[in-house]
Amino acid sequence: MKFKAYLTDHGVSLLERRFVPALDKLGRICHLYLTRGHTFFLHNLLNADGVQSIAQFRNEALFEDYRISSQNEDRIAFAIDLALFHRALRSSVAIYSEASGGGGSAPNRLLVKLVKKLPPNCTQPMPFLTFETRGFKSAVIQDVPISKPLSRVDVLELQQALDLAQEIPRTMVQVPDTSQLQSFVDRMKHVGDLLNVTIAKYGDLHVQLSTTLITLGAEFRRLAVVGEQADVPDSEQNLTAQSRTRRAVERGDAHTVQVSLKHFAKSLQCHLTKPDCAFYGIAGQDSCLTVIFQFFIPGSRQTDKSISLHCRIPVLDPGSN
């Protein structure tokens, strides 16, 4: 199996400044999954422990001269430490920047490839993801240790989990700015551990934390709705948030799930990727809370289809429905 590609300037900017720092906060270890057309960073897809995250890039958004080959339909997957990945990328970018500003005649490019090397005091070669670049006065090769590439069976299992994770909830509400949610979570993190999240078809998002001593919540009303929609009955317009939410759930116009506040807070770290907005929805049978982050083409309101990122937060309680 072979993989070799050159990171573009745009790819360096996406990974080094935005996505890798954010994904590292979701979990230090993830699977890097390479295919002919896409590159994925995947958290917790092969287990149900923690927040699942799927960051997907069209290869042309990150690389040029992309080459991959394997006996598994040109698909390669392995586990990697994102902190080490980020450190190696930063070091390579520093040399890359030196070369770009050094006035050299030869074009400088940042090469990424899979290699096997024999580490000191080892008798068996180990796999590495290597960054290689040459500066004006120096060169650098950064080796990031990776797991043994997944077997054909494991790659198939990973692909099946990825396909299942693409399910879109029937109703999603758009949150243009997650900073208010972040502020609420920051205030609540020392109060309790469980968060109730309700999403209504008429565009309401309600989050509530309850303990034996206190109940605190925040409500976001009249958000844009994608998917199934409904109108708030006139008789309920002036009800309290809790009463209105309870009636909506009873009517089937809303769903409620309970999630870990820690997991919810982790998903909010994705704001470091600089999305333009986020959509929240509850998956079928109240199986998870889904957060989809949307990115626009710079200078427009058109979705950048070369990048996608979404999280699936596990449900701790089957919910009201």
LINFENFEN-V447101 format. One record per residue. N is the residue number from 1. RES is the residue in one small letter. PSI is psi in whole degrees, 0 to 359 (NA if undefined). OMEGA is omega in whole degrees, -180 to 180 (999 if undefined). NEAR is the number of other C-alpha atoms within 10 Angstrom. Layout:
{{N;RES;PSI;OMEGA;NEAR} {N;RES;PSI;OMEGA;NEAR}}
//
This chain:
{{1;m;139;-175;13} {2;k;144;174;14} {3;f;134;180;19} {4;k;133;180;19} {5;a;163;176;19} {6;y;127;177;20} {7;l;132;175;23} {8;t;168;176;18} {9;d;319;179;14} {10;h;320;178;12} {11;g;319;177;18} {12;v;315;-179;18} {13;s;316;180;14} {14;l;313;-173;18} {15;l;308;-172;20} {16;e;321;-172;18} {17;r;340;-172;16} {18;r;295;-167;17} {19;f;314;-176;20} {20;v;316;176;22} {21;p;322;-180;19} {22;a;313;-178;22} {23;l;329;178;27} {24;d;329;179;20} {25;k;338;175;16} {26;l;329;-180;24} {27;g;135;-174;18} {28;r;325;-178;16} {29;i;132;175;18} {30;c;172;174;21} {31;h;131;170;24} {32;l;120;-173;20} {33;y;117;-175;21} {34;l;130;177;18} {35;t;179;-179;20} {36;r;324;-174;15} {37;g;339;-172;13} {38;h;158;172;17} {39;t;131;-177;23} {40;f;142;165;22} {41;f;119;-169;23} {42;l;128;176;23} {43;h;129;167;25} {44;n;27;179;19} {45;l;335;-179;23} {46;l;8;174;16} {47;n;164;-177;10} {48;a;19;-175;10} {49;d;100;176;11} {50;g;185;-177;18} {51;v;128;172;23} {52;q;135;175;23} {53;s;142;-179;28} {54;i;108;174;22} {55;a;123;-173;19} {56;q;134;179;18} {57;f;136;165;21} {58;r;140;-174;17} {59;n;326;-180;22} {60;e;345;176;17} {61;a;339;-177;19} {62;l;324;-166;23} {63;f;165;163;23} {64;e;159;-176;16} {65;d;48;-177;13} {66;y;125;-180;17} {67;r;130;179;15} {68;i;141;176;20} {69;s;137;175;15} {70;s;166;179;12} {71;q;1;-179;10} {72;n;57;-180;14} {73;e;38;179;11} {74;d;43;176;16} {75;r;133;-179;24} {76;i;133;178;24} {77;a;144;179;24} {78;f;159;176;18} {79;a;144;-178;19} {80;i;148;177;21} {81;d;115;-175;18} {82;l;330;178;23} {83;a;317;178;18} {84;l;320;177;18} {85;f;314;-178;23} {86;h;319;180;19} {87;r;315;180;14} {88;a;320;179;21} {89;l;316;180;22} {90;r;316;-180;16} {91;s;319;-180;14} {92;s;322;180;23} {93;v;325;179;23} {94;a;317;178;14} {95;i;319;179;21} {96;y;317;-180;23} {97;s;323;178;14} {98;e;316;-179;17} {99;a;321;-178;23} {100;s;330;-180;18} {101;g;3;-175;10} {102;g;352;178;12} {103;g;14;178;10} {104;g;152;-178;12} {105;s;328;-178;9} {106;a;133;179;9} {107;p;137;-180;9} {108;n;135;179;17} {109;r;153;-178;20} {110;l;110;-177;20} {111;l;136;174;20} {112;v;132;-179;22} {113;k;161;174;18} {114;l;133;179;18} {115;v;164;169;17} {116;k;131;-180;14} {117;k;159;178;13} {118;l;103;180;11} {119;p;161;177;11} {120;p;142;177;7} {121;n;23;176;6} {122;c;152;180;9} {123;t;348;-180;8} {124;q;137;176;10} {125;p;147;-178;12} {126;m;151;179;15} {127;p;144;178;20} {128;f;151;166;19} {129;l;119;-171;22} {130;t;134;171;20} {131;f;131;-176;23} {132;e;127;177;22} {133;t;159;180;21} {134;r;129;178;21} {135;g;185;-180;21} {136;f;322;-180;18} {137;k;358;-175;10} {138;s;169;176;11} {139;a;156;-180;13} {140;v;139;172;17} {141;i;119;-179;15} {142;q;120;180;19} {143;d;121;177;21} {144;v;116;179;21} {145;p;142;178;19} {146;i;169;176;19} {147;s;168;170;15} {148;k;131;-180;13} {149;p;144;-177;17} {150;l;147;178;18} {151;s;171;178;13} {152;r;318;-180;15} {153;v;317;-179;10} {154;d;323;177;13} {155;v;321;177;18} {156;l;318;178;14} {157;e;320;179;15} {158;l;318;179;19} {159;q;319;178;17} {160;q;318;177;13} {161;a;323;178;15} {162;l;318;179;17} {163;d;318;180;10} {164;l;326;-177;11} {165;a;355;-179;17} {166;q;359;-179;12} {167;e;133;-180;11} {168;i;127;176;16} {169;p;153;-178;20} {170;r;330;178;14} {171;t;128;176;24} {172;m;141;177;29} {173;v;143;-176;26} {174;q;126;176;23} {175;v;103;-176;21} {176;p;329;-176;14} {177;d;114;-178;13} {178;t;2;-177;17} {179;s;327;178;12} {180;q;321;175;12} {181;l;318;179;17} {182;q;319;179;16} {183;s;318;179;10} {184;f;314;-179;16} {185;v;321;179;21} {186;d;323;180;12} {187;r;331;-173;9} {188;m;347;-170;18} {189;k;337;179;14} {190;h;6;-178;8} {191;v;316;-177;16} {192;g;181;-175;16} {193;d;342;-173;15} {194;l;138;-177;20} {195;l;129;174;23} {196;n;128;-179;20} {197;v;126;178;24} {198;t;133;178;26} {199;i;125;-177;26} {200;a;151;-178;31} {201;k;347;179;27} {202;y;17;170;21} {203;g;20;178;24} {204;d;137;172;22} {205;l;122;-176;24} {206;h;126;177;19} {207;v;135;-175;20} {208;q;136;177;18} {209;l;128;-177;21} {210;s;139;170;15} {211;t;181;179;11} {212;t;340;-176;6} {213;l;337;-170;6} {214;i;151;172;9} {215;t;124;-180;11} {216;l;145;-179;13} {217;g;171;175;16} {218;a;144;-178;16} {219;e;137;176;14} {220;f;116;-171;16} {221;r;155;175;14} {222;r;42;174;14} {223;l;157;176;18} {224;a;140;-177;16} {225;v;135;173;21} {226;v;128;-179;17} {227;g;215;-177;12} {228;e;134;-177;13} {229;q;163;176;18} {230;a;164;178;13} {231;d;144;176;10} {232;v;127;176;17} {233;p;141;-178;9} {234;d;327;-177;7} {235;s;348;-177;8} {236;e;3;-176;14} {237;q;323;-173;10} {238;n;13;178;9} {239;l;162;174;10} {240;t;161;-180;10} {241;a;317;-178;17} {242;q;317;180;13} {243;s;316;-180;11} {244;r;320;179;17} {245;t;316;-179;23} {246;r;316;-179;16} {247;r;323;179;13} {248;a;321;178;23} {249;v;316;179;17} {250;e;326;-179;12} {251;r;345;-176;10} {252;g;10;179;12} {253;d;1;179;19} {254;a;158;175;25} {255;h;147;179;25} {256;t;136;174;24} {257;v;159;176;23} {258;q;129;-179;24} {259;v;166;175;21} {260;s;131;177;19} {261;l;325;179;18} {262;k;316;178;16} {263;h;318;-180;20} {264;f;318;179;23} {265;a;322;179;17} {266;k;318;-179;19} {267;s;330;180;23} {268;l;343;177;20} {269;q;343;179;16} {270;c;349;177;26} {271;h;342;178;19} {272;l;342;176;15} {273;t;355;177;19} {274;k;54;174;15} {275;p;159;178;19} {276;d;335;173;17} {277;c;173;-179;16} {278;a;149;177;22} {279;f;134;179;21} {280;y;137;178;24} {281;g;161;179;29} {282;i;123;-175;27} {283;a;167;-179;18} {284;g;143;-177;13} {285;q;24;178;11} {286;d;40;-173;20} {287;s;333;179;17} {288;c;164;173;24} {289;l;121;-176;25} {290;t;136;176;25} {291;v;120;179;26} {292;i;126;-179;21} {293;f;134;-177;23} {294;q;138;180;21} {295;f;134;179;21} {296;f;152;170;15} {297;i;129;-176;13} {298;p;133;179;9} {299;g;10;-179;6} {300;s;176;173;8} {301;r;22;179;10} {302;q;138;-179;11} {303;t;133;174;14} {304;d;101;-175;13} {305;k;359;178;14} {306;s;350;-178;15} {307;i;137;171;21} {308;s;149;180;18} {309;l;129;172;21} {310;h;157;-180;22} {311;c;150;174;26} {312;r;112;-176;26} {313;i;123;-176;25} {314;p;145;-180;22} {315;v;135;-179;18} {316;l;343;-178;15} {317;d;143;-178;14} {318;p;349;175;13} {319;g;181;-174;18} {320;s;334;-174;15} {321;n;NA;999;12}}
//
